[in-house]
Amino acid sequence: MKTRQQKQQAISELSDLFQRSKGYLIVNILNLNSEQQTKLKEALKDNNALFKVVKKSLIYKAFPDFAIKDNELKFPFAFIYDFDENLKCLQVIKSLKNENINIDLEKGYLWDRIFSKEDLAVIVNLPSKDELLRDLLSVLAKNLYYLHYALTFPMQKLLLTLSFINNKKT
């Protein structure tokens, strides 16, 4: 059993996590075995995020303004705290999903807004910022190629015509 001082320290650490994080996700850990949880923890740690199992009673002590009601947390859960502006934890979850590790996101607090399970499923499947930039650059490069072709083709055609006329004269 923890002493009062240990509980106070746990509450202050939890409060600090809520304040420092850019967003957090609530994960149902009922279907995650220990190996999958370890893999998730390591992947999140590499991406400036943290996976932490928290007692429900400590949440409301550490963060009295916690937006999710007590009756909505009727399952064993853990938090994923993301400290990155780009919320890379979502990309981690997407990559682990591709490795057949199904992470059951229940709720989330991102961009000063609460998201439902369905909303989070849509957000996780969105392309990353890097993928969108890559696609944008690809489209821009293709359009620049077409522009270059459209601008140089008439000149090339004129040169070929003049060359042909010059060869006929001689």
Protein Blocks (a to p, Z undefined) as FASTA:
>chain_A
ZZfklmmmmmmmmmmmmmmpgbdcdddfklpcfklmmmmmmmmmmnopacddddfklmmm
mmmmlmbdfklmmcccdddddfbfklpmlmmmmmmmmnopacddfbdceehiacdfklmm
mmmmpccfklmmmmmmmmmmmmmmmmmmmmmmmmmmmmmmmmmmmmmmZZ
